[in-house]
Amino acid sequence: MLEIFRSNSLASILGLLLFTFSIRLAVFFIPLPAEPALHTTFAELIFNGLKANKLFTLQLEVLATVLIFMQALLLNYIADSHDILYKGSVMPGLFYVLLNSIYPEQLLFTPQLLANTFVILLLYRLCYLYESQKPLFLVFDAAILLGIGLLLDYDLIIYLVYILLSVLFMTSFNIRYWLAAIFGIFIPTYFLGVYYFLTNQLDDFLISFQYSFQKSYFNTIGITWENGLIWLIIIPIFVFSTLAFQLNFFRNKVKTRRVQLIIILMQFFGVLSVLAENQMYVYGLPFLSVSLSIIMANYFIRPQRKIFKDILFVLMVACILYYQFIRS
């Protein structure tokens, strides 16, 4: 079953496209859950604008599916171009789609899902740091991308620390890189603030920041045993795959090793993103899925114990169908 996804052929990409739309078909058959609250003025500007446009009124969930597929392709490109896994495949994209389709709430088009595009893009820029002659520009690019994502979800401020640590792992300590990251993250906020100033909405823009100062960043997840069933499969896969990374660590090129390090580091910040989500932990899962999808792909891409891995994959899909069609 998974064999078609263990390559980068056209058939694999078409298989990924078919899987993406198939695993999210429930959006047409079940009553959708309530949409998450919009906590930033930029998210309100975008999402209220889309809802006001009749062209998108009934198509936002389809747009979410298309966006997830495009993000999955970008994640595949990152994994392949930097030799993160031992061979090229669409496995990272496959598990990115799976992890972002588990619960009915993930079928919605949310600010977190849109902001995750910029998290993937900043990872893409950081992966080039080791071999770059001008890493300062890459750090600045990554910070600006994070700044744009931050306008959609203020919880992403924690990823500033991730950028600073990634720079340390990929290059060396240089105060200019850290200053570039801190300066870059605020540039999108500055220009959006200018727009709101010119349109007499600056007070609303500044008030929206109060939410990020008042909220809790360490919340209990509050997951039920039913919703947690699939994680009884995912967590052991994560552990075994991380061990596999460690066992093969010194067989890889230096650049590959460092990229793998910042991906495992990103997993820690993905968990923090889930804990920081005040409304419902599910809305923080897109940030967790970026690194977790690559780590899971590392386990399933290897040809050993194919039947067992196929069974695990079928069990995860069965859990998703249960959550979407029966549990909802």
C-alpha positions as CSV (number, residue, x, y, z in Angstrom):
1,M,0.0,0.0,0.0
2,L,2.7,2.5,1.0
3,E,5.0,1.4,-1.8
4,I,3.7,3.9,-4.3
5,F,4.7,6.7,-1.9
6,R,8.3,5.5,-1.5
7,S,9.4,7.3,-4.6
8,N,9.2,10.7,-6.3
9,S,7.5,9.6,-9.5
10,L,4.6,11.3,-11.1
11,A,2.4,8.4,-10.0
12,S,3.5,9.1,-6.4
13,I,2.5,12.7,-6.6
14,L,-0.8,11.8,-8.1
15,G,-1.3,9.2,-5.4
16,L,-0.6,12.0,-2.8
17,L,-3.1,14.2,-4.5
18,L,-5.8,11.5,-4.4
19,F,-5.0,10.7,-0.8
20,T,-5.2,14.3,0.2
21,F,-8.7,14.8,-1.2
22,S,-9.9,11.3,-0.1
23,I,-8.9,11.6,3.5
24,R,-10.7,15.0,3.8
25,L,-13.9,14.1,2.0
26,A,-15.8,14.2,5.3
27,V,-16.0,18.0,4.8
28,F,-18.9,17.4,2.4
29,F,-20.8,14.9,4.5
30,I,-20.6,15.9,8.2
31,P,-21.7,19.1,10.0
32,L,-18.5,21.2,10.4
33,P,-17.4,22.2,13.9
34,A,-17.3,25.9,15.0
35,E,-14.5,27.9,13.5
36,P,-11.7,29.0,15.7
37,A,-11.7,32.6,17.1
38,L,-9.6,35.1,15.2
39,H,-7.2,36.8,17.6
40,T,-5.2,39.0,15.2
41,T,-6.5,41.9,13.1
42,F,-4.6,40.6,10.1
43,A,-6.4,37.2,10.4
44,E,-9.7,39.1,10.7
45,L,-8.8,41.1,7.6
46,I,-8.1,38.0,5.5
47,F,-10.7,35.6,6.7
48,N,-13.6,38.2,6.9
49,G,-12.6,39.3,3.4
50,L,-12.8,35.7,2.1
51,K,-16.1,35.0,3.7
52,A,-17.5,38.2,2.3
53,N,-16.5,37.1,-1.2
54,K,-19.3,34.8,-2.6
55,L,-16.7,32.9,-4.6
56,F,-15.1,31.6,-1.4
57,T,-18.2,31.3,0.9
58,L,-18.7,27.6,0.3
59,Q,-15.2,26.8,-0.8
60,L,-13.0,27.6,2.2
61,E,-12.7,23.9,3.2
62,V,-11.7,23.0,-0.4
63,L,-9.1,25.8,-0.2
64,A,-7.8,24.3,3.0
65,T,-7.3,21.0,1.2
66,V,-5.5,22.6,-1.7
67,L,-3.3,24.5,0.7
68,I,-2.4,21.4,2.6
69,F,-1.4,19.6,-0.6
70,M,0.8,22.5,-1.6
71,Q,2.4,22.6,1.8
72,A,3.0,18.9,1.5
73,L,4.8,19.3,-1.8
74,L,7.0,22.0,-0.3
75,L,7.8,19.8,2.6
76,N,8.8,17.0,0.2
77,Y,11.0,19.4,-1.7
78,I,12.8,20.4,1.5
79,A,13.4,16.8,2.5
80,D,14.6,15.8,-0.9
81,S,16.8,18.8,-1.7
82,H,18.7,18.5,1.6
83,D,18.9,14.7,1.7
84,I,17.2,14.6,5.1
85,L,16.0,11.0,4.5
86,Y,18.1,8.3,2.9
87,K,16.1,8.4,-0.4
88,G,13.7,10.8,-2.1
89,S,10.0,10.1,-1.7
90,V,6.6,11.8,-1.1
91,M,6.4,10.2,2.4
92,P,7.0,13.5,4.3
93,G,4.0,15.0,2.4
94,L,1.9,12.0,2.9
95,F,2.3,12.2,6.7
96,Y,1.9,15.9,6.7
97,V,-1.5,15.5,5.0
98,L,-2.4,12.7,7.5
99,L,-1.4,14.7,10.6
100,N,-3.5,17.6,9.4
101,S,-6.6,15.6,8.7
102,I,-7.0,13.7,12.0
103,Y,-9.9,15.6,13.6
104,P,-13.0,17.3,12.1
105,E,-11.6,20.7,13.3
106,Q,-8.6,20.2,11.0
107,L,-10.9,20.2,7.9
108,L,-11.4,23.9,8.4
109,F,-9.5,26.7,6.8
110,T,-7.9,28.3,9.9
111,P,-5.3,31.1,10.6
112,Q,-3.0,28.5,12.1
113,L,-3.1,26.4,8.9
114,L,-2.3,29.5,6.8
115,A,0.4,30.6,9.2
116,N,2.0,27.2,8.9
117,T,2.9,28.0,5.3
118,F,5.4,30.5,6.7
119,V,6.7,28.1,9.3
120,I,7.5,25.7,6.5
121,L,9.1,28.4,4.4
122,L,11.3,29.6,7.3
123,L,12.5,26.0,7.7
124,Y,13.3,26.0,4.0
125,R,15.5,29.1,4.4
126,L,17.2,27.9,7.5
127,C,18.2,24.6,5.8
128,Y,20.6,26.6,3.5
129,L,22.5,28.3,6.4
130,Y,25.3,25.7,6.6
131,E,26.6,26.2,3.0
132,S,25.7,29.8,2.5
133,Q,28.3,32.5,2.0
134,K,25.9,35.1,3.3
135,P,23.9,33.5,6.1
136,L,22.9,37.0,7.4
137,F,20.4,37.3,4.5
138,L,19.0,33.9,5.1
139,V,18.4,34.6,8.8
140,F,16.8,37.9,7.9
141,D,14.5,36.1,5.3
142,A,13.5,33.5,7.9
143,A,12.7,36.2,10.4
144,I,10.5,38.1,8.0
145,L,8.6,34.9,7.1
146,L,8.1,34.3,10.8
147,G,6.9,37.9,11.2
148,I,4.3,37.3,8.5
149,G,3.1,34.1,10.2
150,L,3.1,36.0,13.5
151,L,0.5,38.4,12.1
152,L,-1.9,35.4,11.7
153,D,-1.1,33.7,15.0
154,Y,0.7,35.5,17.8
155,D,1.7,32.2,19.4
156,L,4.4,31.9,16.7
157,I,6.5,34.3,18.7
158,I,8.1,31.2,20.4
159,Y,9.7,30.4,17.0
160,L,12.0,33.4,17.3
161,V,13.9,31.3,19.8
162,Y,13.9,28.4,17.3
163,I,15.5,30.6,14.6
164,L,18.2,31.8,17.1
165,L,19.0,28.3,18.1
166,S,19.0,27.0,14.5
167,V,21.5,29.7,13.5
168,L,23.7,28.5,16.4
169,F,23.5,24.9,15.2
170,M,24.0,25.7,11.5
171,T,26.7,28.3,11.7
172,S,28.2,29.8,14.8
173,F,27.4,32.4,17.3
174,N,27.3,35.9,15.7
175,I,25.4,38.7,17.4
176,R,24.7,40.2,13.9
177,Y,22.6,37.1,13.0
178,W,20.6,37.3,16.2
179,L,20.0,41.0,15.7
180,A,18.9,40.4,12.1
181,A,16.4,37.8,13.3
182,I,15.0,40.1,16.0
183,F,14.8,43.0,13.6
184,G,13.3,41.0,10.7
185,I,10.5,39.6,12.7
186,F,9.1,43.1,13.4
187,I,9.2,44.4,9.8
188,P,5.9,42.9,8.7
189,T,4.3,44.2,11.9
190,Y,5.7,47.7,11.3
191,F,4.3,47.9,7.7
192,L,0.9,46.5,8.8
193,G,0.9,49.1,11.6
194,V,1.5,51.8,9.0
195,Y,-1.5,50.6,7.0
196,Y,-3.7,50.6,10.1
197,F,-2.5,54.0,11.0
198,L,-3.4,55.4,7.6
199,T,-6.8,53.8,7.8
200,N,-7.5,55.0,11.4
201,Q,-7.5,51.5,12.9
202,L,-4.2,51.6,14.8
203,D,-5.9,51.3,18.2
204,D,-7.6,48.1,17.2
205,F,-4.3,46.8,16.0
206,L,-2.5,47.6,19.2
207,I,-5.3,46.2,21.4
208,S,-5.1,42.8,19.5
209,F,-1.6,42.4,21.0
210,Q,-3.0,42.3,24.5
211,Y,-4.3,38.8,23.9
212,S,-0.7,37.5,23.5
213,F,0.3,39.1,26.8
214,Q,-2.7,37.9,28.8
215,K,-3.0,34.3,27.5
216,S,-1.4,31.2,29.0
217,Y,1.3,29.5,27.0
218,F,1.3,26.2,29.0
219,N,-2.2,24.7,28.9
220,T,-3.3,21.2,29.6
221,I,-4.2,19.4,26.4
222,G,-7.3,17.8,27.8
223,I,-7.4,15.0,25.2
224,T,-9.9,12.2,25.7
225,W,-8.9,8.5,25.5
226,E,-10.8,8.2,22.2
227,N,-9.1,11.1,20.6
228,G,-5.8,9.9,21.9
229,L,-6.0,6.4,20.3
230,I,-4.2,7.5,17.2
231,W,-1.4,9.0,19.2
232,L,-0.7,5.5,20.7
233,I,0.5,4.7,17.2
234,I,2.2,7.9,16.3
235,I,4.2,8.4,19.5
236,P,6.0,5.0,19.3
237,I,6.7,5.6,15.6
238,F,8.2,9.0,16.6
239,V,10.4,7.4,19.2
240,F,11.7,4.6,16.9
241,S,12.3,7.0,14.0
242,T,14.2,9.4,16.2
243,L,16.4,6.5,17.4
244,A,17.0,5.6,13.8
245,F,18.1,9.1,13.1
246,Q,20.6,8.9,16.0
247,L,22.0,5.5,14.9
248,N,22.6,6.7,11.3
249,F,23.6,10.2,12.4
250,F,27.4,10.0,11.7
251,R,26.9,8.2,8.4
252,N,25.4,11.4,6.9
253,K,27.1,14.4,5.5
254,V,27.8,17.2,8.0
255,K,25.1,19.4,6.4
256,T,22.5,16.6,6.6
257,R,23.3,16.1,10.2
258,R,22.7,19.7,11.1
259,V,19.5,19.9,9.1
260,Q,18.3,16.8,11.0
261,L,19.2,18.5,14.3
262,I,17.1,21.6,13.6
263,I,14.2,19.4,12.5
264,I,14.3,17.5,15.8
265,L,14.6,20.8,17.6
266,M,11.5,22.0,15.7
267,Q,9.6,19.1,17.2
268,F,10.1,20.6,20.7
269,F,8.7,23.9,19.5
270,G,5.8,22.1,17.8
271,V,4.8,20.6,21.1
272,L,5.0,24.1,22.7
273,S,2.7,25.4,20.0
274,V,0.1,22.7,20.9
275,L,0.4,23.6,24.6
276,A,0.1,27.4,23.8
277,E,-3.2,26.9,22.0
278,N,-5.9,28.3,24.3
279,Q,-9.0,27.5,22.3
280,M,-8.3,23.8,21.4
281,Y,-5.1,21.8,21.1
282,V,-6.2,20.6,17.7
283,Y,-5.6,24.1,16.2
284,G,-1.9,23.9,17.2
285,L,-1.3,20.6,15.4
286,P,-0.3,22.1,12.1
287,F,2.9,23.5,13.7
288,L,3.6,20.1,15.3
289,S,3.1,18.3,12.0
290,V,6.0,20.0,10.1
291,S,8.8,18.2,11.8
292,L,6.8,15.2,12.9
293,S,5.8,14.3,9.3
294,I,9.5,14.2,8.3
295,I,10.4,12.1,11.3
296,M,7.5,9.7,10.7
297,A,8.5,9.4,7.0
298,N,12.0,8.4,8.1
299,Y,10.4,5.3,9.7
300,F,8.0,4.3,6.9
301,I,10.3,5.0,4.0
302,R,12.6,2.1,4.9
303,P,11.7,-1.2,3.2
304,Q,12.0,-3.5,6.2
305,R,8.8,-4.9,7.8
306,K,6.6,-3.5,5.0
307,I,3.5,-5.4,5.9
308,F,3.7,-4.3,9.6
309,K,4.1,-0.7,8.4
310,D,1.2,-1.0,6.1
311,I,-0.9,-2.2,9.0
312,L,0.1,0.7,11.1
313,F,-0.8,3.1,8.3
314,V,-4.2,1.5,7.8
315,L,-4.9,1.7,11.6
316,M,-4.1,5.4,11.5
317,V,-6.4,6.0,8.6
318,A,-9.1,3.9,10.3
319,C,-8.8,6.2,13.4
320,I,-9.2,9.3,11.2
321,L,-12.3,7.9,9.6
322,Y,-13.7,7.1,13.0
323,Y,-13.0,10.6,14.3
324,Q,-14.5,12.3,11.2
325,F,-17.6,10.2,10.5
326,I,-18.5,8.4,13.7
327,R,-17.0,10.4,16.6
328,S,-18.1,13.8,15.1
